[in-house]
Amino acid sequence: MSKKGILLVNLGSPKSTEVEDVKEYLDEFLMDPRVIDYRWFFRSLLVRGIILRTRPPKSAAAYKTVWTDEGSPLIVITEKIQKKLQKQVDVPVEIGMRYAEPSIKTGIQKLADQGVTEIVLFPLYPQYAMSTTETVVMKAEEVRERFFPEVKINYVQPFYNRDIYIECLADSIREKLPTNFDALQFSYHGVPERHLYKTDPTKTCNLNDCCSRESNPSHSFCYRHQCFKTTELVIGKLNIPKEKAVVSFQSRLGNDKWIEPYTDETLENLPKKGVKNLAVVCPAFVSDCLETLEEISVEGREEFLHAGGEQFHYIPCLNDEDRWIDVVKILCAEELENFYLV
């Protein structure tokens, strides 16, 4: 008789803030062809010939500013989600990371050791992107085929527009939003523009206008559209005027054309437009990590205040809030039920 289990998958983190550990993590992360989608030779030349020669010490210093006594914030938070979810479900729950440990293979192995043969794998990314959801699914399938051919995996689909998620996110933001604010900025992780076209099997993606259409075949695969849709739905729940909501994209790497507008440039320009009291949320992430705690809450704050802003409010991710655990439980339960429909 089959036994079911849940695997929660997040991005991953270096095992420590030591430069060599950070270098090892960055090598695995940036050499993923769905993150930097150059041919292997040119990717290796860029990553191992240039980036890994200069970036690890800087990244290690940044990680030290957010590291806790328990370890990496992203890992610690994901573990808290796992423990809370485990108390609410009657199937085993484990975690895995796309990069570094505990790996996806480690997570599946832990479930297999408990007799699990049907796994609901939950990529903890609201929106679909080649460098997030897609790479998790591809890695999990590679691991399953090579090491666990008897295991079946169902995947929780991107939930960027699911009402239970939007309601959860809006409630969380509402509780943390300052009484008086000039704008609420939604800062999403950026991706190169070409990724949008590469992940679109319908070949109908057009950055000029399709993201704003009510429907388009590419929307199921378009990260940019999904980010704007999440924003639209959340501000609707919050009853915030559209003119007070700002969408931007952070964390760009290299000189390629990434989706715009850029977060750093937006933070510098908002005070010139009269925005002095700013709140910022990062809905591409469900768990606080380097990109939110350091890049936005620290660097972003400095950029905004230096440009003439007066008050900067970073709104934390959902992390292990009970309402978010409820959403995770519901989304996983749907896929657990789908095993019966096969």
ZAMARGU-4260 file (C-alpha; in steps of 0.2 Angstrom, whole numbers, plus 5000, padded with zeros to 4 digits):
<rodrens>
0) 5000/5000/5000 | 5007/5017/4995 | 5012/5030/5009 | 5011/5048/5006 | 5023/5062/5012
5) 5027/5081/5009 | 5043/5089/5004 | 5045/5108/5006 | 5058/5115/4994 | 5066/5132/4996
10) 5081/5140/4987 | 5095/5135/4999 | 5110/5143/5008 | 5128/5142/5012 | 5132/5130/5027
15) 5141/5144/5035 | 5147/5162/5032 | 5165/5156/5029 | 5171/5162/5012 | 5174/5145/5005
20) 5157/5139/5010 | 5149/5154/5002 | 5160/5150/4986 | 5154/5132/4985 | 5136/5138/4987
25) 5138/5151/4973 | 5146/5139/4962 | 5132/5127/4963 | 5119/5140/4962 | 5126/5151/4947
30) 5132/5136/4937 | 5114/5130/4936 | 5109/5133/4917 | 5092/5139/4922 | 5099/5153/4933
35) 5113/5158/4921 | 5107/5151/4904 | 5123/5152/4894 | 5132/5138/4886 | 5142/5128/4899
40) 5159/5135/4893 | 5153/5153/4894 | 5144/5150/4910 | 5159/5143/4918 | 5170/5157/4911
45) 5159/5170/4919 | 5155/5161/4935 | 5172/5152/4939 | 5183/5164/4929 | 5176/5180/4935
50) 5162/5180/4948 | 5169/5167/4960 | 5186/5176/4960 | 5178/5192/4968 | 5161/5189/4974
55) 5162/5176/4988 | 5171/5188/5001 | 5158/5201/4998 | 5143/5189/4999 | 5151/5181/5015
60) 5151/5198/5023 | 5133/5201/5018 | 5128/5184/5025 | 5136/5188/5042 | 5124/5203/5044
65) 5109/5192/5043 | 5115/5175/5050 | 5107/5170/5067 | 5113/5159/5081 | 5103/5145/5074
70) 5111/5148/5056 | 5104/5154/5040 | 5088/5163/5041 | 5081/5154/5026 | 5085/5137/5032
75) 5079/5141/5050 | 5062/5148/5044 | 5059/5133/5032 | 5063/5121/5046 | 5050/5131/5057
80) 5037/5129/5043 | 5041/5111/5042 | 5038/5108/5061 | 5022/5118/5062 | 5015/5109/5046
85) 5020/5092/5053 | 5009/5095/5068 | 4994/5098/5057 | 4995/5084/5045 | 4996/5065/5047
90) 5009/5062/5034 | 5028/5064/5035 | 5035/5081/5031 | 5053/5085/5026 | 5062/5099/5018
95) 5075/5100/5004 | 5085/5114/4996 | 5088/5117/4977 | 5106/5121/4981 | 5117/5114/4996
100) 5110/5104/5010 | 5098/5098/5015 | 5097/5094/4996 | 5081/5088/4987 | 5089/5071/4987
105) 5092/5071/5006 | 5073/5076/5008 | 5067/5062/4997 | 5078/5050/5005 | 5071/5054/5022
110) 5054/5052/5016 | 5058/5035/5007 | 5066/5029/5023 | 5049/5031/5031 | 5041/5021/5018
115) 5034/5035/5007 | 5031/5031/4989 | 5020/5046/4984 | 5027/5064/4988 | 5019/5081/4986
120) 5033/5092/4982 | 5030/5110/4986 | 5042/5123/4978 | 5040/5138/4990 | 5039/5151/4976
125) 5023/5160/4973 | 5027/5164/4955 | 5033/5153/4941 | 5051/5156/4934 | 5064/5146/4925
130) 5076/5150/4939 | 5065/5145/4953 | 5050/5133/4951 | 5056/5125/4934 | 5074/5121/4941
135) 5066/5113/4957 | 5055/5102/4946 | 5069/5097/4934 | 5081/5093/4948 | 5068/5083/4958
140) 5064/5073/4942 | 5082/5070/4939 | 5084/5064/4957 | 5069/5053/4956 | 5073/5045/4940
145) 5091/5041/4946 | 5089/5036/4964 | 5070/5034/4967 | 5061/5027/4952 | 5048/5019/4962
150) 5043/5036/4970 | 5029/5046/4962 | 5029/5065/4964 | 5015/5078/4962 | 5020/5096/4962
155) 5011/5111/4970 | 5008/5123/4956 | 5012/5142/4957 | 5000/5150/4968 | 5003/5168/4964
160) 4984/5172/4961 | 4976/5159/4973 | 4963/5168/4984 | 4969/5159/5000 | 4987/5165/4997
165) 4982/5183/4992 | 4971/5184/5007 | 4985/5177/5018 | 4998/5189/5011 | 4986/5204/5012
170) 4982/5201/5030 | 5000/5199/5034 | 5004/5216/5026 | 4989/5225/5033 | 4995/5221/5051
175) 5013/5228/5048 | 5009/5242/5036 | 5012/5259/5045 | 4996/5270/5047 | 5003/5284/5036
180) 5013/5279/5021 | 5015/5288/5004 | 5018/5272/4994 | 5019/5253/4996 | 5033/5245/4985
185) 5032/5227/4979 | 5050/5222/4976 | 5051/5205/4967 | 5067/5196/4962 | 5072/5200/4945
190) 5076/5189/4930 | 5083/5192/4913 | 5070/5197/4900 | 5075/5182/4889 | 5070/5170/4903
195) 5052/5175/4900 | 5053/5170/4882 | 5062/5154/4885 | 5049/5148/4898 | 5034/5152/4886
200) 5029/5136/4876 | 5015/5146/4869 | 5027/5159/4861 | 5014/5172/4864 | 5024/5182/4877
205) 5026/5201/4872 | 5034/5212/4885 | 5026/5227/4877 | 5008/5223/4882 | 5003/5205/4886
210) 5007/5206/4905 | 4993/5219/4907 | 4980/5209/4897 | 4966/5200/4906 | 4971/5183/4898
215) 4985/5177/4887 | 4992/5160/4884 | 5009/5164/4891 | 5002/5170/4908 | 5004/5152/4916
220) 5023/5154/4912 | 5026/5172/4913 | 5035/5178/4929 | 5033/5196/4926 | 5014/5195/4923
225) 5012/5184/4939 | 5021/5197/4949 | 5010/5211/4943 | 4995/5200/4946 | 5000/5196/4964
230) 5002/5215/4966 | 4985/5219/4958 | 4976/5206/4969 | 4984/5211/4985 | 4981/5230/4984
235) 4963/5226/4979 | 4961/5216/4996 | 4970/5230/5005 | 4959/5244/4996 | 4975/5253/4992
240) 4974/5265/4977 | 4984/5259/4962 | 4994/5276/4962 | 5001/5271/4979 | 5007/5254/4974
245) 5024/5252/4965 | 5031/5237/4957 | 5050/5234/4955 | 5063/5220/4952 | 5079/5218/4962
250) 5094/5207/4963 | 5100/5209/4945 | 5117/5201/4940 | 5128/5206/4926 | 5125/5217/4911
255) 5111/5208/4903 | 5094/5216/4901 | 5083/5211/4916 | 5065/5215/4918 | 5061/5233/4924
260) 5059/5244/4933 | 5074/5240/4944 | 5072/5241/4963 | 5087/5251/4967 | 5083/5265/4954
265) 5065/5265/4960 | 5071/5268/4978 | 5082/5282/4972 | 5068/5291/4962 | 5053/5289/4973
270) 5059/5304/4985 | 5060/5315/4970 | 5042/5311/4966 | 5036/5316/4984 | 5037/5299/4992
275) 5045/5301/5009 | 5037/5288/5019 | 5039/5271/5011 | 5034/5253/5015 | 5042/5239/5005
280) 5036/5220/5004 | 5045/5206/4994 | 5031/5194/4988 | 5043/5183/4977 | 5049/5176/4994
285) 5039/5167/5007 | 5054/5166/5019 | 5066/5181/5024 | 5083/5178/5017 | 5099/5188/5011
290) 5089/5196/4997 | 5076/5203/5009 | 5085/5206/5025 | 5101/5213/5018 | 5097/5219/5001
295) 5081/5227/5005 | 5080/5230/5023 | 5098/5237/5024 | 5104/5242/5007 | 5087/5247/5001
300) 5084/5257/5016 | 5101/5267/5014 | 5097/5270/4996 | 5080/5277/5000 | 5085/5288/5014
305) 5101/5294/5006 | 5090/5300/4991 | 5079/5310/5002 | 5067/5298/5009 | 5062/5300/5028
310) 5054/5284/5034 | 5057/5266/5027 | 5047/5251/5033 | 5052/5234/5028 | 5037/5222/5029
315) 5044/5204/5033 | 5039/5189/5023 | 5026/5177/5028 | 5039/5166/5036 | 5031/5154/5049
320) 5015/5164/5052 | 5001/5152/5057 | 4990/5159/5043 | 5003/5154/5030 | 5005/5137/5037
325) 4986/5135/5034 | 4989/5140/5016 | 5003/5127/5014 | 4992/5114/5022 | 4978/5117/5010
330) 4989/5118/4994 | 4998/5101/4999 | 4981/5093/5003 | 4975/5097/4986 | 4990/5087/4978
335) 4988/5073/4991 | 4971/5071/4985 | 4976/5071/4967 | 4986/5055/4970 | 4969/5046/4971
340) 4963/5053/4955 | 4977/5045/4944
</rodrens>
